[in-house]
Amino acid sequence: MSRVVVVGGGVVGACCAYYLSKAGHAVTVLDRGQFGSGCSHANCGYICPSHVLPFAAPGAIWSTLKTLFKRNSPLKVRPGVALANLGWFLNFARRCNTRDMMAAGRGIQALLNSSRTLFDELIQTEQIACEWETKGLLFVFQTPAHFDHYAPTDAFLTREFAMPAKRFDSAALAALEPALKPGLAGGYLYESDAHLRPDRLMSELRRVLLARGVEVRENCAATGFEKSNGVASAVRTATGAVPADQIVVATGAWTPLLNEELGCRVPIQPGKGYSLTMPRPAVCPTYPLIFEEHRVAVTPFASGYRLGSTMEFAGYDESLNRSRLGLLTDAAKLYLRDPFAEPVQEEWWGWRPMTFDGLPVIDRAPAANNVLIAAGHNMLGLSMATATGKLVAELLGGGSAHIDPAPYSLKRL
């Protein structure tokens, strides 16, 4: 039995720990804060095979440039951050073409499809109570122009990725989801998608891990590794070294802080997302919704209700920007009969680990062959977590992998 230390107690780290434990390893999870308290805590909870296309796509450069001059854009890039990280943004720009988008999409889809199946298995096998629902995900359009503009995207996803959506015109949409205001242009329902409550999932994963004998150490930030001859023997922390035969680095947006120890530059930028959590409104949606024109998401949980999304490239800025929260409520008012409820239970932000090509890094670190990086899942960490965990366990075990790991290699960067 080998000792594996998983650095990072978010959903990716937790799933790595789960599958490593199932494979017979003795696992310790280290987190710089509280287990499950980072970007895994209050995201919108989507498990979405529909989201196969990366952020870097044709037309994305112009969309990004416009945010530099627009005050209240769902996507916001601070000019100083763009200049300080020019290499990342240039690499992003180089990948905004059809060929690179398709290559990234294939790698994204492999993780998404595998994870969707594995979530069903995990939730059933471990009896995880996380408000799991498999109703699908409904994209809603306010104006006919944007609704019509999405039709080629739907056709493209159907043709190239076997990911069709069910189309609803204005009247059919109103009948499908009565919580929406009348007169909206239409919508597309991705029936393959599902959703859950992320904080409940993390609480349940903690329960399952502890029951399996996994050790969870909180407020235990990793500062590096003790290495000799290309092998790491321990993870260094402020409270002492934690011995390990193998190490998994699942530190999300924090991963670049370990670049020197890893022996490479993991190209991750923190993309700040926001959410508001509150009780269910009197007229609550049945389906989770994405308002595509405003890039705002709505998730109706059994126990609550959440508005979320937006993307802000502001570096490692820890402030809560209330104008970003305002974008969420302003958009909800345009689409919903009863857009929110009182009291607001949580105002939240978290850093998404954004890579310039939209793919995560799941690969061994150059500085130590027994250290494996599993980070950079962009906006899909929850959606990709189970497949990533299983793949990491397979790679560390030396057996065959259930999906091809090549798209997530450091060599592509």
C-alpha positions as CSV (number, residue, x, y, z in Angstrom):
1,M,0.0,0.0,0.0
2,S,1.5,3.3,-1.1
3,R,1.1,6.6,0.8
4,V,-0.4,9.3,-1.5
5,V,-0.8,12.9,-0.4
6,V,-3.4,14.9,-2.2
7,V,-2.7,18.6,-2.0
8,G,-6.0,20.4,-2.3
9,G,-9.3,19.7,-0.7
10,G,-11.6,21.0,-3.5
11,V,-13.9,18.7,-5.5
12,V,-11.0,17.6,-7.8
13,G,-8.8,16.7,-4.9
14,A,-11.6,15.0,-3.1
15,C,-12.4,12.8,-6.1
16,C,-8.8,12.0,-6.5
17,A,-8.6,10.9,-2.9
18,Y,-11.8,8.8,-3.3
19,Y,-10.6,6.8,-6.3
20,L,-7.0,6.5,-4.9
21,S,-8.5,5.1,-1.7
22,K,-10.6,2.7,-3.7
23,A,-7.5,1.6,-5.5
24,G,-6.0,0.6,-2.2
25,H,-3.7,3.6,-1.4
26,A,-3.4,5.2,2.0
27,V,-4.5,8.8,1.3
28,T,-4.0,12.1,3.1
29,V,-5.6,15.3,1.9
30,L,-4.1,18.6,2.7
31,D,-5.9,21.9,2.3
32,R,-4.7,25.4,2.9
33,G,-8.1,26.3,4.4
34,Q,-11.2,24.3,5.1
35,F,-12.0,21.2,3.1
36,G,-14.4,22.2,0.2
37,S,-14.3,25.9,1.0
38,G,-12.8,27.2,-2.3
39,C,-14.3,27.3,-5.7
40,S,-16.1,24.0,-4.9
41,H,-18.3,25.6,-2.3
42,A,-20.8,27.9,-3.9
43,N,-20.6,27.4,-7.7
44,C,-23.8,26.7,-9.6
45,G,-23.6,23.0,-9.3
46,Y,-23.8,22.0,-12.9
47,I,-22.7,18.6,-14.2
48,C,-22.8,19.7,-17.9
49,P,-21.7,17.5,-20.8
50,S,-23.2,20.2,-23.0
51,H,-20.2,22.5,-22.2
52,V,-17.8,20.9,-24.6
53,L,-16.5,24.1,-26.2
54,P,-13.6,26.0,-24.6
55,F,-13.5,29.6,-23.7
56,A,-10.9,30.1,-26.5
57,A,-13.0,30.0,-29.7
58,P,-13.4,32.0,-32.8
59,G,-14.7,35.5,-31.9
60,A,-13.5,35.3,-28.3
61,I,-10.7,37.8,-28.8
62,W,-13.0,40.6,-29.9
63,S,-15.4,39.7,-27.0
64,T,-12.5,39.9,-24.5
65,L,-11.1,43.2,-25.9
66,K,-14.5,44.9,-25.6
67,T,-14.6,44.2,-21.9
68,L,-11.6,46.5,-21.4
69,F,-13.8,49.4,-22.2
70,K,-17.2,48.3,-21.0
71,R,-18.0,48.9,-17.4
72,N,-20.5,46.2,-16.6
73,S,-19.7,43.2,-18.9
74,P,-20.2,39.6,-17.7
75,L,-16.6,39.0,-18.8
76,K,-14.2,41.6,-17.3
77,V,-10.5,41.8,-17.8
78,R,-8.6,44.4,-15.9
79,P,-6.0,46.1,-18.2
80,G,-3.2,45.8,-15.6
81,V,-3.8,42.1,-15.2
82,A,-3.8,41.6,-19.0
83,L,-0.5,43.5,-19.3
84,A,1.1,41.7,-16.4
85,N,0.1,38.3,-17.8
86,L,0.6,39.1,-21.5
87,G,2.0,35.7,-22.4
88,W,-1.1,33.9,-21.1
89,F,-3.5,36.2,-23.0
90,L,-1.4,35.9,-26.2
91,N,-1.5,32.1,-26.0
92,F,-5.3,32.4,-25.5
93,A,-5.5,34.6,-28.6
94,R,-3.5,32.0,-30.7
95,R,-6.0,29.3,-29.8
96,C,-9.1,31.2,-30.8
97,N,-9.5,29.3,-34.0
98,T,-11.6,26.4,-35.2
99,R,-8.8,23.8,-35.2
100,D,-7.6,24.4,-31.6
101,M,-11.2,24.8,-30.4
102,M,-12.1,21.3,-31.8
103,A,-9.0,19.7,-30.4
104,A,-9.7,21.1,-26.9
105,G,-13.4,20.2,-27.3
106,R,-12.5,16.6,-27.8
107,G,-10.4,16.5,-24.6
108,I,-13.1,18.4,-22.7
109,Q,-15.8,16.0,-23.8
110,A,-14.0,12.9,-22.8
111,L,-13.8,14.1,-19.2
112,L,-17.3,15.5,-19.2
113,N,-19.0,12.4,-20.5
114,S,-17.0,10.1,-18.2
115,S,-17.7,12.3,-15.2
116,R,-21.4,12.3,-15.9
117,T,-21.6,8.5,-15.8
118,L,-19.3,8.3,-12.8
119,F,-21.4,10.8,-10.8
120,D,-24.4,8.6,-11.2
121,E,-22.3,5.6,-9.9
122,L,-20.7,7.6,-7.1
123,I,-24.0,9.0,-5.8
124,Q,-25.8,5.7,-5.9
125,T,-22.9,3.6,-4.5
126,E,-22.1,5.9,-1.6
127,Q,-25.6,7.1,-1.0
128,I,-24.5,10.7,-1.3
129,A,-27.2,13.2,-0.4
130,C,-26.4,16.3,-2.5
131,E,-29.7,17.2,-4.1
132,W,-28.8,15.4,-7.3
133,E,-31.2,16.1,-10.2
134,T,-31.1,15.0,-13.8
135,K,-33.6,17.3,-15.4
136,G,-31.2,18.8,-17.8
137,L,-30.0,22.4,-18.3
138,L,-32.1,25.0,-20.1
139,F,-30.5,27.8,-22.1
140,V,-32.9,30.8,-22.3
141,F,-32.8,33.6,-24.8
142,Q,-34.4,37.0,-24.4
143,T,-34.3,38.3,-28.0
144,P,-35.2,36.6,-31.3
145,A,-31.8,37.7,-32.8
146,H,-29.8,35.8,-30.1
147,F,-32.2,32.8,-30.2
148,D,-31.7,32.5,-33.9
149,H,-28.0,33.1,-33.6
150,Y,-27.7,30.0,-31.4
151,A,-29.2,27.7,-34.0
152,P,-25.9,27.1,-35.9
153,T,-24.2,26.4,-32.5
154,D,-26.8,23.8,-31.7
155,A,-26.4,22.2,-35.2
156,F,-22.6,22.2,-34.8
157,L,-22.7,20.6,-31.3
158,T,-25.1,18.0,-32.7
159,R,-23.0,17.2,-35.7
160,E,-19.5,17.4,-34.2
161,F,-20.1,16.3,-30.6
162,A,-23.3,14.3,-30.7
163,M,-24.7,16.8,-28.2
164,P,-28.2,17.8,-29.4
165,A,-30.6,20.1,-27.5
166,K,-34.3,20.2,-27.6
167,R,-35.5,23.5,-29.1
168,F,-38.4,25.4,-27.6
169,D,-40.0,28.5,-29.2
170,S,-41.5,31.3,-27.1
171,A,-44.8,29.7,-26.3
172,A,-43.3,26.2,-25.7
173,L,-40.7,27.7,-23.4
174,A,-43.3,29.5,-21.3
175,A,-45.2,26.2,-21.0
176,L,-42.0,24.2,-20.1
177,E,-40.8,26.7,-17.4
178,P,-43.6,28.8,-16.0
179,A,-41.2,30.7,-13.7
180,L,-39.9,32.6,-16.8
181,K,-41.5,35.8,-17.9
182,P,-43.8,35.6,-20.9
183,G,-42.5,36.9,-24.2
184,L,-39.0,35.5,-24.1
185,A,-37.6,34.4,-27.5
186,G,-37.0,30.7,-26.8
187,G,-34.7,28.2,-25.3
188,Y,-32.6,25.0,-25.8
189,L,-32.8,22.1,-23.3
190,Y,-29.7,19.9,-22.9
191,E,-31.3,16.8,-21.4
192,S,-27.9,15.1,-20.7
193,D,-27.0,17.6,-18.0
194,A,-27.6,17.4,-14.3
195,H,-27.1,19.5,-11.2
196,L,-26.4,19.2,-7.5
197,R,-25.7,21.3,-4.4
198,P,-21.9,21.6,-4.3
199,D,-21.5,22.3,-0.5
200,R,-23.7,19.3,0.2
201,L,-21.6,17.2,-2.1
202,M,-18.4,18.3,-0.4
203,S,-19.8,17.5,3.0
204,E,-20.8,14.1,1.8
205,L,-17.5,13.4,0.1
206,R,-15.8,14.3,3.4
207,R,-18.0,11.7,5.2
208,V,-17.2,9.1,2.6
209,L,-13.5,9.8,2.6
210,L,-13.2,9.6,6.4
211,A,-15.2,6.4,6.4
212,R,-12.7,4.9,4.0
213,G,-9.8,5.9,6.3
214,V,-8.6,9.0,4.3
215,E,-7.0,11.6,6.6
216,V,-8.1,15.2,6.0
217,R,-5.8,17.9,7.3
218,E,-7.2,21.5,7.1
219,N,-5.4,24.8,7.5
220,C,-2.3,23.0,6.2
221,A,-0.9,24.8,3.2
222,A,1.7,23.0,1.1
223,T,4.9,25.1,0.5
224,G,6.8,22.6,-1.5
225,F,8.3,19.1,-1.6
226,E,11.3,17.4,-0.2
227,K,13.0,16.0,-3.3
228,S,16.1,13.9,-4.1
229,N,17.2,12.5,-7.4
230,G,13.9,13.5,-9.1
231,V,11.7,11.9,-6.5
232,A,9.6,13.7,-3.9
233,S,9.6,12.0,-0.5
234,A,7.3,14.4,1.4
235,V,5.2,17.6,1.2
236,R,6.5,20.5,3.1
237,T,4.0,22.4,5.2
238,A,4.1,25.1,7.9
239,T,3.4,22.4,10.5
240,G,6.0,19.9,9.2
241,A,6.7,17.5,6.4
242,V,4.1,14.9,5.4
243,P,5.7,11.8,4.0
244,A,4.5,10.5,0.7
245,D,5.3,7.8,-1.9
246,Q,3.3,9.7,-4.5
247,I,1.8,13.2,-4.5
248,V,-1.2,14.7,-6.3
249,V,-1.3,18.5,-6.8
250,A,-5.0,19.5,-7.1
251,T,-4.7,23.1,-6.0
252,G,-6.8,24.8,-8.6
253,A,-6.1,28.5,-9.1
254,W,-3.3,28.3,-6.5
255,T,-1.2,25.9,-8.6
256,P,1.1,28.6,-10.2
257,L,2.4,29.4,-6.7
258,L,4.1,25.9,-6.8
259,N,5.6,26.3,-10.3
260,E,9.2,26.4,-9.0
261,E,8.7,23.2,-7.0
262,L,6.9,21.5,-9.9
263,G,9.6,22.4,-12.4
264,C,7.3,24.0,-14.9
265,R,5.0,26.9,-15.5
266,V,1.4,25.7,-15.1
267,P,-0.5,28.4,-17.2
268,I,-3.4,29.1,-14.9
269,Q,-5.0,32.5,-14.4
270,P,-7.6,33.0,-11.6
271,G,-10.9,33.8,-13.1
272,K,-13.2,35.2,-10.4
273,G,-16.8,34.0,-10.4
274,Y,-19.6,35.2,-8.1
275,S,-22.8,33.8,-6.7
276,L,-25.7,34.7,-4.4
277,T,-27.5,32.0,-2.4
278,M,-31.0,32.5,-0.9
279,P,-34.2,30.7,-0.2
280,R,-36.3,29.5,-3.0
281,P,-38.5,32.3,-4.4
282,A,-42.3,31.8,-4.3
283,V,-42.3,31.1,-8.1
284,C,-39.1,29.0,-8.4
285,P,-37.8,27.6,-11.6
286,T,-38.1,23.8,-12.2
287,Y,-35.0,23.7,-14.4
288,P,-31.5,25.1,-13.9
289,L,-31.2,28.0,-16.3
290,I,-28.5,29.8,-18.2
291,F,-29.3,33.3,-19.6
292,E,-26.9,33.1,-22.5
293,E,-27.1,36.7,-23.5
294,H,-26.2,37.9,-20.0
295,R,-24.0,34.9,-19.0
296,V,-25.9,34.4,-15.7
297,A,-26.9,31.1,-14.3
298,V,-29.8,30.1,-12.0
299,T,-29.9,26.9,-10.0
300,P,-33.0,25.8,-8.1
301,F,-31.9,23.4,-5.3
302,A,-34.3,21.4,-3.2
303,S,-33.1,23.5,-0.2
304,G,-32.4,26.8,-1.8
305,Y,-31.7,28.9,-4.9
306,R,-28.6,30.4,-6.4
307,L,-27.7,33.0,-9.0
308,G,-24.2,32.8,-10.3
309,S,-21.5,33.2,-13.0
310,T,-19.7,36.2,-14.5
311,M,-15.9,36.1,-15.2
312,E,-13.5,38.6,-13.9
313,F,-9.7,38.4,-14.6
314,A,-8.5,40.5,-11.7
315,G,-5.5,38.5,-10.6
316,Y,-5.4,37.3,-7.0
317,D,-7.7,40.1,-5.8
318,E,-9.6,38.9,-2.7
319,S,-12.2,41.7,-2.6
320,L,-15.9,41.1,-3.2
321,N,-16.9,43.4,-6.1
322,R,-20.6,44.3,-5.4
323,S,-21.1,45.5,-9.0
324,R,-20.5,42.0,-10.2
325,L,-23.2,40.7,-7.8
326,G,-25.5,43.4,-9.3
327,L,-25.1,41.9,-12.7
328,L,-26.6,38.6,-11.4
329,T,-29.7,40.2,-9.9
330,D,-30.2,42.6,-12.8
331,A,-30.2,39.8,-15.3
332,A,-32.5,37.7,-13.2
333,K,-35.1,40.5,-13.2
334,L,-35.2,40.4,-17.0
335,Y,-36.1,36.8,-17.3
336,L,-37.9,35.6,-14.1
337,R,-41.3,36.3,-12.6
338,D,-39.9,36.1,-9.1
339,P,-36.1,36.6,-9.5
340,F,-35.0,36.3,-5.9
341,A,-36.0,35.9,-2.3
342,E,-34.9,37.2,1.0
343,P,-32.7,36.9,3.0
344,V,-29.6,36.5,0.9
345,Q,-27.8,33.7,2.8
346,E,-24.4,34.0,1.2
347,E,-22.5,36.4,-1.1
348,W,-19.7,34.5,-2.6
349,W,-16.8,34.6,-5.0
350,G,-14.2,32.0,-6.0
351,W,-11.3,31.7,-8.4
352,R,-11.7,29.4,-11.3
353,P,-8.4,28.0,-12.6
354,M,-8.4,29.1,-16.2
355,T,-5.9,27.7,-18.7
356,F,-5.5,29.5,-22.1
357,D,-6.7,26.5,-24.1
358,G,-9.6,25.4,-21.9
359,L,-8.1,22.0,-20.9
360,P,-6.8,20.9,-17.5
361,V,-3.3,19.7,-16.8
362,I,-3.3,16.1,-15.7
363,D,0.4,15.1,-15.9
364,R,3.5,14.3,-14.0
365,A,5.6,17.2,-12.8
366,P,9.0,17.6,-14.5
367,A,10.8,18.2,-11.2
368,A,9.6,14.9,-9.6
369,N,8.3,11.9,-11.4
370,N,6.1,10.8,-8.5
371,V,4.2,14.2,-8.4
372,L,1.2,14.4,-10.6
373,I,-0.6,17.7,-11.4
374,A,-4.4,17.7,-11.6
375,A,-5.4,21.3,-12.0
376,G,-6.7,23.9,-14.4
377,H,-10.2,22.7,-15.0
378,N,-11.4,26.2,-15.9
379,M,-15.2,26.6,-15.2
380,L,-15.8,22.8,-15.2
381,G,-14.0,21.5,-12.1
382,L,-17.2,20.0,-10.7
383,S,-18.3,18.6,-14.0
384,M,-14.9,17.0,-14.6
385,A,-14.0,15.9,-11.1
386,T,-15.0,12.3,-11.0
387,A,-13.3,11.4,-14.3
388,T,-10.2,13.3,-13.2
389,G,-10.1,11.4,-10.0
390,K,-10.4,8.1,-11.7
391,L,-7.8,9.0,-14.3
392,V,-5.3,10.1,-11.6
393,A,-5.7,6.9,-9.7
394,E,-5.2,4.9,-13.0
395,L,-2.0,7.0,-13.9
396,L,-0.5,6.6,-10.4
397,G,-1.4,2.9,-10.4
398,G,0.4,2.3,-13.7
399,G,-2.5,0.5,-15.3
400,S,-4.6,1.4,-18.4
401,A,-6.5,4.6,-18.4
402,H,-10.2,4.7,-19.1
403,I,-9.8,7.8,-21.2
404,D,-6.7,9.0,-23.2
405,P,-4.6,11.3,-21.0
406,A,-2.7,12.8,-23.9
407,P,-4.9,15.9,-24.3
408,Y,-4.0,17.0,-20.7
409,S,-0.3,16.7,-21.0
410,L,2.1,19.5,-20.2
411,K,3.8,18.9,-23.6
412,R,0.9,20.6,-25.4
413,L,1.5,24.0,-23.7
